[in-house]
Structures are given as structure tokens and as C-alpha cells.
């Protein structure tokens, strides 16, 4: 896995509020559960504690609420990560996580930290 540093700002030019997020390349098989009940297999291209870049045969709408069903490590439990579609690329779309509970956030942080090491 490869790591990249992404800078995100508040959009108002306040550099003091910018933060650095570790995003790691990943090759994870997941299921995207759409609000209408449709479930599709997908592949994660990269992941951070804030979201993931996903390739799926169904392209959702911007802002669409989805759940990513993922097993972050082979020995780990399955996680249902809630989020919303926040960006699109030629390779897929980005899901920004929203409302993660403590267990989900901790599992995600551990996965990203271990992949970045």
C-alpha cells in the first residue's frame, strides 16, 4: 500500500485550519448498500479516516447516502460504514464517512495507521 498526504482546508483561505489526512492505497472488496436497498460489489482504491475512493458498476448521485460493508482485515469483524457520495473521478466515486461510531472509527484508524506504516 502507498500513502499520500492530502491537504483539506475550510475553503475560506484560513491556512491555520488546514489539516493533513493520511490516505492509503487499498485493494479491498466491499459491498455498497444503496438507500433504495440495492447492494453492489465494489473495490476500494484508497481510504482515509474520512472516506474512501470506490469503484463500482453503479454510479450514485452526488450526496446519495450509502453504507460501505467492509472487512478491514481478514481477522476483523465486518463494518457497516455510513457515508455520502462526495466526489467523482474517472475511476469511481468518493464516499465521505458520516456518523461513525467509536468502534467503526477506531477500526478505520487502526487500518489506516497499519497500512501507512
NORURHU-V256736 format. One line per field, one symbol per residue. ss: DSSP state (h for helix, s for strand, l for the rest). phi: phi as a letter, one per 30 degrees, with the letter a starting at -180 (. if undefined). burial: b if it has 24 or more other C-alpha atoms within 12 Angstrom, else e. Layout:
ss=???
phi=???
burial=???
//
This chain:
ss=llssssssllllllhhhlssssssssssssssssllllssssssssslllssssssllllllllsssssssllllllsssssssssssllllsssssllllhhhhhhhhhhhhhhhl
phi=.ccbcccbcdicidddcdbcbdccdbbcdbbccdddjdbbdbbdcabbdclbcbcbdccdddiddbbccbcdbedcddcccdabdbabbdclbcccdbidddddddddddddddddd
burial=eeeeeeeeeeeeeeeeeeeeebbbbbebbbbbbbeeeeebebbbbbbbbbbbbbbbeebbeeebbbbbbbebeeeeeebbbbbbbbeeeeebbbbbbbebeeebbebbbebbeebee
//
